[in-house]
Every structure is written in C-alpha cells, then in structure tokens.
C-alpha cells in the first residue's frame, strides 16, 4: 500500500521534487512520512492569498507563512521563484503559483501537512 501511495505521490508531484534524492520521501512501515519543506508567501490584503489561508484554516492544517510586505521576505521570494507574485507555495524549493493550483496541491497532500 505504501509503495502505491509513493508512486501516486511521485506522479502527482511531477517536477516539484527531485527524482533522485539522498533521503527517500517514504520510509519503511515502522517509520513515518518525511516532512516536506513548505512555505507560503502571501500578503494579508491579497484576495487570492486569503483564499489559500482560509482553505488551510477550513481543513485545520498549518504551514510556514511569510508575508511579502516585509522586504526580506519579498527578496527571498524573488530569489527562489524569480518573481514577486503571491500567493506562492514553495515546495522543496520549487515555486507553485496561483491560488487554485496551490489549493488543489494542498487538498491532494493533506496527509503530509501538520495539524493546527
């Protein structure tokens, strides 16, 4: 079952995770799924950012968030993603833009996210 979950997970993530990593995403039966490095760049005044934040609240999950109103966060986003567009979910160092795409990704990976 875990192998099937890993295969489906790999297909869904496509280009978001490296194909060959030093550490496997899934562990043996006795070990838990390794935590993904996720960061949501947003602003409080952005409607589309609030859609993502509200969805996270509805499903009772949490991820690291960084407000781009602070110049250090804005510059960090620009360095990682190449543009200052928000919302932007950084998944293992790879940017995912557009609130609908972010919500779809979160929806299909809820089991990897931390509970509130």
Backbone as a ProteinNet text record, in pm:
[ID]
protein_1_A
[PRIMARY]
XXXXXXXXXXXXXXXXXXXXXXXXXXXXXXXXXXXXXXXXXXXXXXXXXXXXXXXXXXXXXXXXXXXXXXXXXXXXXXXXXXXXXXXXXXXXXXXXXXXXXXXXXXXXXXXXXXXX
[TERTIARY]
82.2	0	86.7	193	280.6	352.9	388.2	455.3	360.7	235.1	135.4	118.4	112.5	99.6	220.5	339.3	461.4	457.8	416.5	410.4	310.6	191.7	91.3	139.3	201.9	256.2	361.1	448.5	553.4	494.6	392.2	326.7	260.4	190.2	121.6	218.2	332.5	427.1	504.2	518.6	587.5	719.4	729.9	855	881.6	798.7	817.8	922.2	950	1051.4	1157.2	1280.2	1384	1354.7	1387.1	1361.4	1455.2	1576.6	1674.3	1723	1679.3	1725.4	1800.6	1883.5	1962.2	1870.8	1768.3	1675.7	1544.7	1496.2	1368.8	1252.8	1150.5	1034	955.8	943.8	872.8	972	941.9	1027	964.4	1027.9	973.9	844.6	775.8	648.5	658.4	771.1	786.6	811.4	851.6	885.3	776.7	767.1	662.6	710.6	616.6	648.2	734.4	838.8	926.9	852.8	875.7	808.7	864.1	773	812.5	845.9	937.3	967.8	873.1	777.5	675	673.3	663.8	649	551.2	454.5	358.3	395	423.9	446.9	313.7	276.8	144.5	148.4	36.6	12.9	-125.9	-145.4	-274.3	-384.9	-351.2	-451.8	-490.2	-420.2	-444	-560.4	-662.5	-779	-738.1	-651	-612.6	-528.7	-448.2	-372.5	-467.7	-568.8	-665.6	-746.9	-769.2	-837.1	-756.8	-625	-538	-536.4	-518.5	-514.3	-647.5	-758.5	-889.9	-909	-860.6	-870.5	-789.7	-669.1	-586.3	-658	-723.1	-798.7	-916.7	-985.3	-1100	-1061.2	-945.5	-905.2	-821.8	-800.2	-730.3	-584.4	-517.5	-376.5	-295.3	-165.5	-78.8	51.1	104.3	235.6	303.8	431.1	506.1	457.4	431.9	390	487	508	593.3	522.8	504.5	436.7	536.7	507.2	599.5	591.5	510.2	512.9	647.4	714.2	848.2	948.6	1035.5	1126.9	1215.9	1255.5	1340.8	1266.7	1136.7	1057	1032.7	1010	987.5	1112	1228.3	1353.7	1382	1347.6	1364.3	1276.6	1151.7	1060.2	1113.7	1162.6	1218	1337.1	1420.9	1538.5	1498.4	1400.4	1357.8	1272.5	1170.4	1072.5	1095.1	1179.9	1206.7	1107.7	1003.8	908.1	843.6	778.1	720.2	572.4	521.5	378	340.1	227.4	171	24.9	-28.7	36.8	134.6	233.3	331	364.3	341.3	377.2	509.3	609.7	738.9	738.8	754.1	753.3	892.5	964.9	1101.5	1184.7	1169.6	1248.8	1193.7	1081.1	1020.1	890.6	872.6	752.9	628.7	515.3	385.2	299.3	255.8	177.5	30.2	-53	-197.6	-270.1	-364.7	-434.7	-506.3	-568.3	-639	-542.4	-428	-328.6	-272.4	-250.8	-199.5	-302.4	-427.9	-533.3	-549.2	-543.6	-551.9	-437	-315.1	-199.8	-216.7	-255.8	-276.2	-384.3	-492.6	-603.1	-559.4	-474.1	-432.3	-313.2	-259.4	-144.7	-168.9	-293.2	-327.4	-257.1	-236.2	-175.6	-29.6	31.3	170.5	182.6	70	70.2	46.5	98.4	80.9	-58.1	-113.9	-241.5	-217.7	-321.9	-314.3	-304.1
-119.1	0	125.7	125.7	242.9	263.8	155.1	168	233	190.9	251	399	432.6	573.3	652.9	594.8	662.9	687.7	587.9	602.4	710.9	706.9	809	947	954	1080.1	1134.2	1050.3	1092.1	1142.7	1075.1	1117	1252	1270	1395.8	1512.2	1490.3	1599.1	1633.5	1540.7	1569.3	1637.9	1762.5	1835.4	1904.5	1885.1	1957.9	1897.3	1770.7	1707.8	1645.2	1643.7	1579.5	1430.6	1376.7	1235.1	1146.8	1192.2	1115.1	1199.3	1166.3	1241	1147.7	1206.6	1128.9	1059.9	1132	1080.9	1042.2	920.7	883.6	957.5	990.4	1059.2	967.5	841.4	745.8	653.5	621.2	532.8	393.7	307.3	172.6	180.1	67.7	62.6	121.1	99.1	143.3	293.3	355.4	496.8	578.9	705.1	790.9	860.8	924.7	1000.4	1120.1	1142.3	1255.6	1386	1484.3	1613.5	1691.5	1744.4	1828.3	1968.6	2034.2	2173.2	2260.1	2324	2405.4	2545	2646.1	2784	2854.8	2923.1	3001.3	3149.1	3211.1	3355.6	3419.9	3524.4	3585.5	3729.9	3800.3	3928.8	3922.9	3999.6	3997.6	4062.4	4154.4	4228.3	4161.9	4056.3	3990.5	3890.5	3910.7	3821.5	3676.5	3653	3517.5	3450.9	3530.2	3477.6	3435.3	3518.2	3487.1	3362.2	3335.9	3210.4	3090.6	3095.9	2984.9	2974.4	3087	3087.5	3037.4	3083.6	3038	2888.5	2837.3	2693.4	2616.1	2663.6	2597.5	2596.1	2706	2712.5	2615.3	2605.4	2514.8	2369.6	2329.7	2189.2	2164.9	2271.4	2260.8	2215.7	2269.2	2237.7	2366.3	2351.5	2468	2444.5	2553.2	2551.1	2683.6	2691.1	2814.8	2920.2	3040.6	3151	3267.4	3340.6	3458.8	3570.4	3681.8	3797.5	3878.8	3900	3973.2	4124.2	4170.6	4312.2	4348.1	4248	4267.2	4243.6	4340.5	4336.3	4211.9	4163.5	4044.2	3923.7	3910.5	3800.7	3818.6	3944.1	3973.2	3937.7	3974.1	3944.1	3793.5	3726.9	3581.2	3512.7	3557.3	3502.2	3526.2	3646.6	3679.9	3590.4	3565.2	3479.6	3334.5	3284.4	3144.2	3126.2	3212.6	3192.6	3273.3	3374.8	3455.4	3568.2	3577.3	3687.3	3707.2	3822.2	3859.1	3826.2	3744.9	3710.8	3629.7	3668.9	3592.8	3562.1	3453.9	3359.9	3270.5	3226.2	3132.5	3029.9	2904.8	2795.5	2737.8	2741.4	2682.7	2540.3	2444.8	2302.7	2248	2219.3	2168.1	2256.2	2388.9	2482.4	2518.3	2459.6	2486	2565.9	2674.1	2757.3	2700.8	2720.7	2690.5	2815.6	2874.5	2997	2966.1	3066.8	3062.7	2993.2	3065.7	3014.7	2882.7	2867.5	2742.7	2625.4	2644.2	2537.2	2503.3	2604.5	2581.5	2505.1	2547.1	2478.1	2334.8	2313.3	2176.8	2091	2146.6	2070.4	2038.1	2137.6	2115.4	2011	2020.9	1926.7	1783.1	1762.6	1626.2	1578.9	1665.4	1627.3	1658.5	1660.3	1696.4	1610.3	1483	1391.6	1427.9	1508.7	1549.8	1679	1745.9	1873.6	1856.1	1950.5	1946.6	1995.3	1931.6	1977.2	2104.2	2186.2	2308.6	2274.9
0	0	0	81.2	86.4	-46	-113.3	-241.9	-342.4	-341.8	-430.6	-398.5	-270.4	-229.3	-276.7	-265.5	-310.3	-460.9	-538	-683.5	-721.1	-661.4	-690	-648	-532.2	-483.6	-579.6	-628.2	-721.2	-852.6	-900.7	-1025	-1006.4	-894.5	-869	-855.4	-794.1	-772.9	-898.4	-989	-1114.3	-1091.9	-1135.4	-1128.6	-996.6	-895.8	-772.4	-681	-694.7	-611.4	-700.7	-653.8	-733.9	-749	-866.1	-888.8	-808.3	-787	-711.7	-594.7	-477.3	-361.2	-269	-186.9	-91.2	10.2	55	154	86.1	104.8	43.3	109.2	28.4	81.6	174.9	138.2	221.6	290.3	411.4	491	497.4	571.3	588.8	669.4	682.8	754.2	894.9	962.2	1100.2	1109.9	1001.9	1005.3	936.8	974.1	918.5	791.8	724.3	604	643.1	566.5	591.9	565.2	649.3	637.4	518.4	437	324.4	373.3	304	332.8	250.6	318.6	253.7	313.1	227.6	272.7	180.1	239.6	162.9	175.8	62.9	58.3	23.6	99.8	84.2	131.9	114.2	179.3	240.6	345.7	414.5	332.2	245.2	169.1	36.5	-2.3	-131.2	-120.9	-203.6	-204.5	-230	-328	-364.8	-255.4	-187.9	-73.3	37.3	61.5	165.8	133.2	5	-34.1	14.3	-5.1	37.6	190.2	257.7	404.3	461.3	405.9	453.1	430.9	318.9	294.2	398.7	428	529.8	664.7	698.3	824	823.3	708.8	698.2	718	664.2	676.4	802.2	880.1	1008.2	993.5	892.8	869.3	876.4	893.4	901.9	824.8	767.9	704.5	738.6	714	736.1	637.8	686.8	600.4	617.4	507.9	509.6	434	502.2	445.1	363.2	234.4	147.3	166.1	260.2	294.7	358.3	413.6	469	357.3	336.6	221.4	220.9	337.8	341.3	282.6	311.9	257.2	108.1	66.2	-75.5	-157.7	-106.7	-176.8	-178	-69.6	-62.3	-166.9	-179.5	-279.9	-420.2	-445.3	-576.9	-610.2	-511.7	-531.5	-560.9	-487.6	-504.5	-630.1	-647	-753.4	-879.1	-871.5	-989.3	-1012.6	-929.7	-938.5	-802.2	-787.4	-657.5	-646.5	-735.2	-737.5	-614.2	-554.9	-443.9	-475.2	-422.3	-333.2	-409.1	-336	-391.9	-285.3	-316.4	-226.4	-274.7	-189.2	-221.1	-166.9	-257.2	-222.4	-250.7	-143.4	-157.7	-251.2	-237.5	-315.7	-452.3	-490.3	-621.2	-602.7	-680.3	-662.1	-731.3	-666.8	-725.3	-706.7	-816.8	-813.8	-840.2	-825	-849.7	-733.5	-674.7	-557	-583.5	-698.5	-728.5	-735.1	-799.4	-808.2	-670.4	-587.8	-452.5	-370	-376.3	-302	-350.6	-480.7	-534.6	-482.7	-479.9	-432	-283.8	-205.7	-61.9	-38.5	-113	-99.1	-123.1	-221.3	-253.2	-170.2	-82.6	1.5	148.8	190.4	328.6	430.8	398.6	496.4	524.8	440.3	461.4	540.8	565.4	635.1	783.5	859.9	1005.6	1045	1146.9	1202.1	1282.1	1290.8	1372.4	1518.3
[MASK]
++++++++++++++++++++++++++++++++++++++++++++++++++++++++++++++++++++++++++++++++++++++++++++++++++++++++++++++++++++

